């Protein structure tokens, strides 16, 4: 292929041939190896199957490869106490041909959007009882602790909710339009940390968990990532992408906690 990617443009009057399907699969594989980076464009979540999860950045690379355009259609399902959007993304070829669609939904009542950490003890104490709570948190391989949280104002997260619904629909649409579900899982990057860590803890062999926790490099790796997280999510992404696969495995599920730190940096 002389370094060029094969883009499948089948004759619409004939069934797609096995050769064209093979070319499409090869094109995706080439993009993964030549352009995509683990942890930026796709990523594996231990305990959630062998297929990597396709992230938004990876979906956009596949759109460029197959010359697809996204046409999002938003349905506002909000109420007085909830911001909720359902987005349907129609996937179109460069000439406007419809090739598939994806759907995604997001609500301000989802756990990670409904509550936020209190900025100080005084804020927590002055918040009405029905707008605050104490939640037990148990990070992987860490001591459980209580977190003081207060309810977010739905309007404060409205834009985030809309963009998340669109992102979920976009990834679903790209996987459908490119027939890549045998290669990628649906985007799982927004899985709640507790569920992600539980999946990891339940499914990984005990020896793997012990090796990760006891590895002599882990404390320094985690410390470096935490320092980078203080610079924001973009800096953390670059740091993570530049690490070796071995070092990322050593960091393990601590990355979910560190990622959350970076996302809170304004």
C-alpha positions, 0 to 999 in steps of 0.5 A: 500500500506504499504507506497509504491507507486503503479507504473502502468506497464500495459500489452501491449497486453490488454487495460488498466483497470479502476483499473490500471488507478485508481492506477495511479491516486492514485500514483500521489496523494500519491507523491503530499502529501508525497514528493511534496511541494507547491511552489517547485514542483507545485503551483497555480497561482490565476486567472488561474484555480483551477489546480496547475501548474506542475513545473520542479521539480515536473515533475522529481518526477513523472518521478521517480515514473513511472520510466520514462526517457526523450530523448530530441531532439533539433531543432535549429531555430536560426537566426542572431538576435535571438536564438530560440530552439524547443525541443521534449522530448520522454518519455520512460519506463525503458525498452525503450518503448515509452509512449508519448512526449512533445514539447516546444519552447523558443526564445530570442525575448520573452519579458523577455529574449529580454530586461534587466534592465540597470545596471546604468544611464550611460549604458542606455545613452550610448546605441544606441537608437534602443537598449534601451527603457523605459517601464512602469511597474505596480506591483500589488498594487504598484505605476507604474514606468518607467524602463530603459532597454537595449537589451540583446545580444542573445548569452548571453542568449543562454543556458538559452533559450535552457534549458527553451525550454527543461523544457517546453517540459519535463513538457508537456511530463510528463503530457502527458505520465502520463495522469495527465492533469486532475490534473496539468496545463502546467507549468506556472512558466515562465508566464511574471509577467505582465500577471500573475499579470493581471490575478490575478487582474482581477479574484480575488474577491475584498475582497480577494485582499483587505485582502491580501494588508491590512493584518498586517503580510504582510510587515514583510513577504515580508521584510523577503522574500526580504532579502532571495532573496538577497541570491539567488533563491535556498535560496528563494525556501527553504524559500518559501517551509517552509512557511505556506499556509496562509502566502504564500497567504498573500504574494500573487503576491509580490512573483513574484517580489521577485522571479525575484530579486532572479534570478538576484543574481549571 
